[in-house]
């Protein structure tokens, strides 16, 4: 879910984490990339000569927008936001890694009373955020994944220390922060990790969170990016019964875990 009402979601390219299950792997790198669709290729040789691909077998992922141009595009949907209680969601990649750019976009949207939501992996510069756009954000979806720092660092490429600190600091602010847990088979959705997440959230008096289901569609995207899919992740969606079992497990665990103070 990207937020309430009808929304326009802006995906930023570039993320400090390297989650092997990321369902938007084309958003991880900080530079433009090419997705290859072999079924559309007619082997015309244009790409070998540096020419445009007329069949869209090769599609460039990543396009720069001057802030003023992006604002203009987003405001074209203003009537939908107003009638539905929607707005604009900034996602990625990691949108909060681009606070300088957003500080030129979000104020213009807030001048038009547009609801602003952000989806974040939690790895960002909190001081930079709080001194620029944080007061103008209405809703933050904050992903929490692996609590064991060693496993987090090994699988995702960064320590989770900054992520957990940022979550704690955001809860001290007058802002709607909603934690989300991606139910990645074995890696996130296991009893030890969910137990640790329940303890962490309970310490912050958080008793509810949202859940994201594993999306196997990333495997095809990785192949189109000429990257290797992760072998130990399922090639098919996880049965809903299994997802619901983990959700029920977590809800019972966090319900029974005492909070702080």
RAJO-V424771 format. One record per residue. N is the residue number from 1. RES is the residue in three letters. SS is DSSP state (alpha for helix, beta for strand, coil for the rest). NEAR is the number of other ideal C-beta (glycine too) atoms within 8 Angstrom. Layout:
n-><N/N>
res-><RES/RES>
ss-><SS/SS>
near-><NEAR/NEAR>
This chain:
n-><1/2/3/4/5/6/7/8/9/10/11/12/13/14/15/16/17/18/19/20/21/22/23/24/25/26/27/28/29/30/31/32/33/34/35/36/37/38/39/40/41/42/43/44/45/46/47/48/49/50/51/52/53/54/55/56/57/58/59/60/61/62/63/64/65/66/67/68/69/70/71/72/73/74/75/76/77/78/79/80/81/82/83/84/85/86/87/88/89/90/91/92/93/94/95/96/97/98/99/100/101/102/103/104/105/106/107/108/109/110/111/112/113/114/115/116/117/118/119/120/121/122/123/124/125/126/127/128/129/130/131/132/133/134/135/136/137/138/139/140/141/142/143/144/145/146/147/148/149/150/151/152/153/154/155/156/157/158/159/160/161/162/163/164/165/166/167/168/169/170/171/172/173/174/175/176/177/178/179/180/181/182/183/184/185/186/187/188/189/190/191/192/193/194/195/196/197/198/199/200/201/202/203/204/205/206/207/208/209/210/211/212/213/214/215/216/217/218/219/220/221/222/223/224/225/226/227/228/229/230/231/232/233/234/235/236/237/238/239/240/241/242/243/244/245/246/247/248/249/250/251/252/253/254/255/256/257/258/259/260/261>
res-><UNK/UNK/UNK/UNK/UNK/UNK/UNK/UNK/UNK/UNK/UNK/UNK/UNK/UNK/UNK/UNK/UNK/UNK/UNK/UNK/UNK/UNK/UNK/UNK/UNK/UNK/UNK/UNK/UNK/UNK/UNK/UNK/UNK/UNK/UNK/UNK/UNK/UNK/UNK/UNK/UNK/UNK/UNK/UNK/UNK/UNK/UNK/UNK/UNK/UNK/UNK/UNK/UNK/UNK/UNK/UNK/UNK/UNK/UNK/UNK/UNK/UNK/UNK/UNK/UNK/UNK/UNK/UNK/UNK/UNK/UNK/UNK/UNK/UNK/UNK/UNK/UNK/UNK/UNK/UNK/UNK/UNK/UNK/UNK/UNK/UNK/UNK/UNK/UNK/UNK/UNK/UNK/UNK/UNK/UNK/UNK/UNK/UNK/UNK/UNK/UNK/UNK/UNK/UNK/UNK/UNK/UNK/UNK/UNK/UNK/UNK/UNK/UNK/UNK/UNK/UNK/UNK/UNK/UNK/UNK/UNK/UNK/UNK/UNK/UNK/UNK/UNK/UNK/UNK/UNK/UNK/UNK/UNK/UNK/UNK/UNK/UNK/UNK/UNK/UNK/UNK/UNK/UNK/UNK/UNK/UNK/UNK/UNK/UNK/UNK/UNK/UNK/UNK/UNK/UNK/UNK/UNK/UNK/UNK/UNK/UNK/UNK/UNK/UNK/UNK/UNK/UNK/UNK/UNK/UNK/UNK/UNK/UNK/UNK/UNK/UNK/UNK/UNK/UNK/UNK/UNK/UNK/UNK/UNK/UNK/UNK/UNK/UNK/UNK/UNK/UNK/UNK/UNK/UNK/UNK/UNK/UNK/UNK/UNK/UNK/UNK/UNK/UNK/UNK/UNK/UNK/UNK/UNK/UNK/UNK/UNK/UNK/UNK/UNK/UNK/UNK/UNK/UNK/UNK/UNK/UNK/UNK/UNK/UNK/UNK/UNK/UNK/UNK/UNK/UNK/UNK/UNK/UNK/UNK/UNK/UNK/UNK/UNK/UNK/UNK/UNK/UNK/UNK/UNK/UNK/UNK/UNK/UNK/UNK/UNK/UNK/UNK/UNK/UNK/UNK/UNK/UNK/UNK/UNK/UNK/UNK>
ss-><coil/coil/coil/coil/coil/coil/beta/beta/beta/beta/beta/coil/coil/coil/coil/coil/coil/coil/coil/coil/coil/coil/coil/coil/alpha/alpha/alpha/coil/coil/coil/coil/coil/beta/beta/beta/beta/coil/alpha/alpha/alpha/coil/coil/coil/coil/coil/coil/alpha/alpha/alpha/coil/coil/coil/coil/coil/coil/coil/coil/beta/beta/beta/beta/coil/coil/coil/coil/coil/alpha/alpha/alpha/alpha/alpha/alpha/alpha/alpha/alpha/coil/coil/alpha/alpha/alpha/alpha/alpha/alpha/alpha/coil/coil/beta/beta/beta/beta/beta/coil/coil/coil/alpha/alpha/alpha/coil/alpha/alpha/alpha/alpha/coil/coil/coil/alpha/alpha/alpha/alpha/alpha/alpha/coil/coil/coil/beta/beta/beta/beta/beta/beta/coil/coil/coil/coil/coil/alpha/alpha/alpha/alpha/alpha/coil/coil/coil/alpha/alpha/alpha/coil/coil/beta/beta/beta/beta/beta/coil/coil/coil/coil/coil/alpha/alpha/alpha/alpha/alpha/alpha/alpha/alpha/coil/coil/coil/coil/alpha/alpha/alpha/alpha/alpha/alpha/alpha/alpha/alpha/alpha/alpha/coil/coil/coil/coil/beta/beta/beta/beta/beta/beta/beta/beta/coil/beta/coil/coil/coil/beta/coil/alpha/alpha/alpha/alpha/alpha/alpha/alpha/alpha/alpha/alpha/alpha/alpha/alpha/coil/coil/coil/coil/coil/coil/beta/beta/beta/beta/coil/coil/coil/coil/alpha/alpha/alpha/alpha/alpha/alpha/alpha/coil/coil/coil/coil/coil/coil/coil/coil/coil/coil/coil/coil/coil/coil/coil/alpha/alpha/alpha/alpha/alpha/alpha/alpha/alpha/alpha/alpha/alpha/alpha/alpha/alpha/alpha/alpha/alpha/coil/coil/coil/coil/coil>
near-><4/8/12/8/11/8/13/7/9/11/9/13/13/12/12/8/11/8/9/8/12/11/8/11/11/11/13/11/8/4/6/8/10/9/11/10/11/6/5/8/10/6/4/6/6/9/8/5/6/4/6/4/10/6/8/8/12/11/9/8/9/8/5/4/7/6/10/8/8/11/11/8/8/13/10/6/9/9/6/10/16/6/6/8/6/11/13/14/14/13/12/15/13/15/14/10/13/10/13/7/8/13/10/9/12/11/10/11/13/10/6/8/4/12/13/15/16/13/12/12/11/12/11/13/6/10/6/9/12/8/6/10/11/10/4/8/12/8/13/13/13/12/13/14/11/11/10/9/9/6/8/14/11/6/10/12/7/11/7/13/7/11/12/10/9/12/14/9/9/12/9/5/9/2/10/6/10/10/12/12/15/12/14/11/9/6/11/11/11/8/6/7/13/15/9/10/12/12/9/11/13/14/8/11/8/9/8/3/10/9/11/9/9/13/8/10/7/13/10/7/13/11/9/9/12/5/7/4/9/7/4/4/13/8/5/5/8/11/6/6/6/8/13/8/8/11/10/8/10/13/8/8/11/11/7/5/9/3/9/6/3>
